[in-house]
Amino acid sequence: MGITALILTFAVLKGFENTISQKIAGFDGHIRIQHFMDQPMRENDAYLDSVIRQSPFPITVQLYIQKPALLRKGSRAEGVIVEGIGDGSKFSGLSSILVAGELDLSPGSIIMGNRLAEQLKVGVGDKLVLFDLESITRVSTAQRFRQYRVTGLFHSGLLEYDKTVVYLSLADAQTLFNMPGLASGRIITLNDIHNVTPVYRYLETNLGYPYYLLSWKEKHRVLFDWMSLQKWPILFIFGMIAFVGVVNIISVLAMIVIEKMREIGTLSALGLTPARIKRLFLLEGAMIGIIGSVFGGAFAVGLAYLQIKFQIISLPEDVYFMDNVPVEIHWGVTGIIIAIGIISSIIAALGPTIKASRVKPAEALRYE
């Protein structure tokens, strides 16, 4: 049970971290390049584009506009963050969470979260109006607004995004926010998350002022710092369960030595050497460790599979950013935990084993 608890704990922590990373990266991309002073950037920037093309790993790049706006349907209105993207088909994070409609960002189309749609009581095919907030607050300028048709609804499990983010085509966003030929920056997405760090370092080295880099982990640093802080205390606490198992092995073998004192003395009197007695008890400790670790590992993998397949344990997504407990088995770590369990059992058997090998036949058989 100690091995099961450790493997499942690590699997849940790993699953939670990876699920959060994938969801946030799906919305924000792995790296965003923007102006240091948050000023608009030109669509065509020869220097920036040349640096990006020389990236050490394959990347996907697209322009984006991010601005606040007011979304209105009849008498209902909600403040939203507009994401205008160049090519919706390249935005893999959006296509994977679409739950209604289609990934259509043609002119006059809008894609929004299903939670926001529920608040506004709209569905696929309905029309609504989007206002540029900056134009509303400036008395001297005319208000900029435009009508859009809902072509798709997404559900990410991240309540913050599902209730506040809407997607337009880049051209529609440029028209709405009066940014012809301009963009807020560029979104960089990689196929392999492990390549994000070297690409980030390459861009950071070759791009100076006024370019500013922001990775998805930096943007949500508080969340990832919190997950890192929680990881080790949780693993330590559940590791204590495995430690209790090791102590129990010592106790069991010590009781066996006491109970089998007469048999050990008899075997010694018949010529069984102390080395063979040690080997016998070490084998028993190893068998306990192997059986417990292997069955504990198999039980943990089975429970993890049931959770992945049937999502038995659900979560309130407004608190945990997802609607079920994410589980991801890391086979390397699972193997290490099982190996440590077996080795710990063998080490735990050393004390009783040494005691058994030192039993003197005369003392063991004194009252026989």
Secondary structure, DSSP 8 states (H G I E B T S, - for coil): -HHHHHHHHHHHHHHHHHHHHHHHHHHH-SEEEEETT---EES--HHHHHHHHT-SS-EEEEEEEEEEEEEEETTEEEEEEEEEES-GGG-HHHHTTEEEE-----TTEEEEEHHHHHHHT--TT-EEEEEEHHHHH-TTS---EEEEEEEEEE--S-HHHHTTEEEEEHHHHHHHTT-TTEESEEEEEESSGGGHHHHHHHHHHH--TTEEEEEHHHHTHHHHHHHHHHHHHHHHHHHHHHHHHHHHHHHHHHHHHHHTHHHHHHHHHTT--HHHHHHHHHHHHHHHHHHHHHHHHHHHHHHHHHHHHH--SB--HHHHSSSB------HHHHHHHHHHHHHHHHHHHHHHHHHHHT--HHHHTTT-
